[in-house]
Amino acid sequence: MTGDPRHFESIGNRLGFRPVPSGDDEIRLVWRGGRFPALLCLGIACFLLLLSVPVFRAILAQGLDSAVGNLWYFPAMNVVLFGVVVFLLTLKRVIRIDRLAGKVHLSRSSLFMRRRLTLEFDEVRAVRLGEDQVYSGFAVAGSTAGQKSFPARSLRLLLAGSRSVLLDRGGGRRLDELAARIGRFMDKPVEGVPPGSPPASGGG
């Protein structure tokens, strides 16, 4: 194994990989997150341009010491919003299962980083379809007050010992079909975990 499975845990409750065309000896799944919030930020940024452009031109003409200089935060907010849009649009995860090479390749990338994980088929003992406990809300000053956990269906590759690698989260039949397909493709058993069972530990 090359890489750290903990880098592929998700703080969100859902992922939702989509299959892309590939040969008979390969499964390729792609997830692109943040499309809706990216478009929302883009809309707000474009609206703010109506204020930011005149303010920026006035600041260039009159300087920051002028009355209009107090509105410097409008152009600054515009730059930040466009940066958030670019970051969200570059979020991407890819799962590639290569039967000829006998390897599973996972990659996670964004504007600022890129992570990779490679597993041999022999390192995977089973495919697990079960539940993860994910959290909603935020901790304040190190406190867990306000955090609530709830179960989310997950698809994982079980490794030796208690380690596992998260592949996907979601609901409905999509995850069932994906688990069955990956199990057949890798010739590994598929474990269905009853609701309420303890989740597999992720990469620890």
C-alpha positions as CSV (number, residue, x, y, z in Angstrom):
1,M,0.0,0.0,0.0
2,T,1.2,3.4,-0.9
3,G,-0.4,6.4,0.8
4,D,-2.6,6.9,3.9
5,P,-6.2,5.8,3.9
6,R,-7.1,8.5,6.5
7,H,-6.6,11.1,3.7
8,F,-9.6,9.7,1.9
9,E,-12.1,10.0,4.8
10,S,-14.8,12.5,4.1
11,I,-16.1,15.1,6.5
12,G,-19.4,15.2,4.6
13,N,-22.2,12.6,4.8
14,R,-22.4,12.0,1.1
15,L,-20.0,11.7,-1.9
16,G,-21.7,10.2,-5.0
17,F,-19.2,8.9,-7.5
18,R,-20.3,8.6,-11.1
19,P,-18.9,5.9,-13.4
20,V,-17.1,7.0,-16.6
21,P,-16.5,4.9,-19.7
22,S,-13.7,2.4,-19.3
23,G,-12.6,-0.9,-20.6
24,D,-13.7,-4.4,-19.5
25,D,-10.6,-4.6,-17.2
26,E,-11.1,-1.3,-15.4
27,I,-13.6,0.4,-13.3
28,R,-13.3,4.2,-13.2
29,L,-15.4,6.4,-10.8
30,V,-15.2,10.2,-10.6
31,W,-16.6,12.6,-8.0
32,R,-16.6,16.3,-8.5
33,G,-17.9,18.2,-5.4
34,G,-18.9,21.7,-4.7
35,R,-20.6,22.5,-8.0
36,F,-23.7,24.0,-6.4
37,P,-21.9,26.2,-3.8
38,A,-19.4,27.1,-6.5
39,L,-22.2,28.4,-8.8
40,L,-23.8,30.2,-5.9
41,C,-20.5,31.9,-5.0
42,L,-20.0,32.8,-8.7
43,G,-23.5,34.4,-8.8
44,I,-22.8,36.5,-5.7
45,A,-19.3,37.5,-7.0
46,C,-20.8,38.6,-10.4
47,F,-23.5,40.6,-8.6
48,L,-20.8,42.3,-6.4
49,L,-18.9,43.3,-9.5
50,L,-21.5,46.0,-10.0
51,L,-20.3,47.6,-6.8
52,S,-16.7,46.5,-6.8
53,V,-15.6,47.8,-10.2
54,P,-16.8,51.4,-9.5
55,V,-15.4,51.4,-6.0
56,F,-12.0,50.1,-7.3
57,R,-11.8,52.7,-10.0
58,A,-12.7,55.4,-7.5
59,I,-10.0,54.2,-5.1
60,L,-7.4,54.3,-7.9
61,A,-8.5,57.9,-8.7
62,Q,-8.8,59.3,-5.1
63,G,-6.7,56.9,-3.0
64,L,-7.4,54.9,0.2
65,D,-7.5,58.1,2.3
66,S,-10.6,59.3,0.6
67,A,-14.2,58.7,1.6
68,V,-14.6,56.0,-1.0
69,G,-11.5,54.3,0.3
70,N,-13.5,53.0,3.3
71,L,-15.3,50.7,0.8
72,W,-12.1,48.8,0.0
73,Y,-13.6,45.5,1.3
74,F,-16.0,45.2,-1.7
75,P,-13.2,44.5,-4.2
76,A,-11.5,42.3,-1.6
77,M,-14.6,40.3,-1.1
78,N,-14.9,39.8,-4.8
79,V,-11.4,38.4,-5.1
80,V,-12.0,36.0,-2.2
81,L,-15.3,34.8,-3.7
82,F,-13.7,34.1,-7.1
83,G,-10.9,32.3,-5.2
84,V,-13.5,30.1,-3.5
85,V,-15.2,29.4,-6.8
86,V,-11.9,28.2,-8.3
87,F,-11.2,26.0,-5.3
88,L,-14.6,24.4,-5.3
89,L,-14.5,23.7,-9.0
90,T,-11.1,22.0,-8.7
91,L,-12.3,19.5,-6.0
92,K,-12.1,16.0,-7.5
93,R,-11.8,12.4,-6.4
94,V,-11.1,9.5,-8.7
95,I,-11.3,5.7,-8.0
96,R,-9.7,3.4,-10.6
97,I,-9.7,-0.3,-10.2
98,D,-7.3,-2.0,-12.6
99,R,-7.9,-5.8,-12.9
100,L,-4.9,-6.4,-15.2
101,A,-2.5,-4.7,-12.8
102,G,-4.4,-6.0,-9.7
103,K,-4.4,-2.6,-8.1
104,V,-6.8,0.0,-6.7
105,H,-5.8,3.6,-7.3
106,L,-7.5,6.5,-5.4
107,S,-6.7,10.1,-5.9
108,R,-8.0,13.3,-4.2
109,S,-7.1,16.7,-5.6
110,S,-7.9,20.3,-5.3
111,L,-6.3,23.7,-6.1
112,F,-3.9,23.3,-3.2
113,M,-3.1,19.6,-2.8
114,R,-3.1,16.2,-4.3
115,R,-3.3,12.9,-2.5
116,R,-2.9,9.4,-3.8
117,L,-3.5,5.9,-2.5
118,T,-2.6,2.6,-4.2
119,L,-3.7,-0.8,-3.0
120,E,-2.9,-4.3,-4.2
121,F,-5.9,-6.6,-4.7
122,D,-4.1,-9.0,-2.2
123,E,-4.3,-6.4,0.5
124,V,-8.1,-6.2,0.3
125,R,-10.0,-8.9,2.1
126,A,-13.6,-7.8,1.5
127,V,-15.9,-5.1,0.3
128,R,-18.1,-3.7,3.1
129,L,-21.4,-2.1,2.7
130,G,-22.5,-0.7,6.0
131,E,-22.9,2.5,8.0
132,D,-20.6,5.3,9.2
133,Q,-21.3,7.7,12.0
134,V,-20.9,11.2,10.6
135,Y,-21.2,14.5,12.4
136,S,-23.2,17.6,11.7
137,G,-22.6,20.9,13.3
138,F,-19.3,22.4,14.5
139,A,-17.3,22.1,17.7
140,V,-16.8,25.4,19.6
141,A,-13.5,26.0,21.4
142,G,-12.8,22.2,21.4
143,S,-16.2,21.4,22.8
144,T,-18.4,18.8,21.2
145,A,-21.5,20.7,22.2
146,G,-23.8,21.2,19.2
147,Q,-22.3,18.2,17.3
148,K,-24.8,15.5,16.4
149,S,-23.9,12.2,14.8
150,F,-26.1,10.3,12.4
151,P,-25.6,7.1,10.4
152,A,-24.8,7.3,6.7
153,R,-24.5,4.3,4.4
154,S,-20.9,3.8,3.2
155,L,-19.0,1.5,0.9
156,R,-15.5,0.5,2.1
157,L,-12.6,-1.8,1.2
158,L,-11.6,-3.8,4.3
159,L,-7.9,-4.3,4.7
160,A,-5.9,-6.5,7.0
161,G,-6.6,-6.0,10.7
162,S,-9.3,-3.3,11.4
163,R,-8.2,-0.8,8.7
164,S,-10.5,0.2,5.8
165,V,-10.6,2.7,2.9
166,L,-13.7,4.7,2.2
167,L,-14.9,4.5,-1.4
168,D,-18.3,6.2,-1.4
169,R,-21.3,7.3,0.7
170,G,-24.9,7.6,-0.4
171,G,-28.3,6.0,-0.3
172,G,-30.7,4.0,-2.4
173,R,-29.8,1.2,-4.7
174,R,-26.8,2.9,-6.3
175,L,-24.5,1.9,-3.5
176,D,-25.8,-1.7,-3.4
177,E,-25.2,-2.0,-7.2
178,L,-21.7,-0.5,-6.9
179,A,-20.7,-2.8,-4.1
180,A,-21.9,-5.9,-6.0
181,R,-20.0,-4.7,-9.1
182,I,-16.8,-4.0,-7.3
183,G,-17.0,-7.3,-5.4
184,R,-17.4,-9.3,-8.6
185,F,-14.7,-7.3,-10.4
186,M,-12.1,-7.8,-7.6
187,D,-13.4,-11.3,-6.8
188,K,-13.9,-10.3,-3.2
189,P,-16.8,-11.1,-0.8
190,V,-19.3,-8.3,-0.1
191,E,-20.2,-7.9,3.5
192,G,-23.6,-6.3,4.2
193,V,-23.7,-4.8,7.7
194,P,-27.0,-4.6,9.5
195,P,-28.2,-1.1,10.4
196,G,-26.9,0.0,13.8
197,S,-23.7,-2.1,13.7
198,P,-20.5,-0.5,14.7
199,P,-18.8,1.2,11.7
200,A,-15.5,0.0,10.4
201,S,-12.6,2.1,11.5
202,G,-11.1,4.3,8.8
203,G,-7.4,4.0,8.2
204,G,-6.5,4.0,11.9
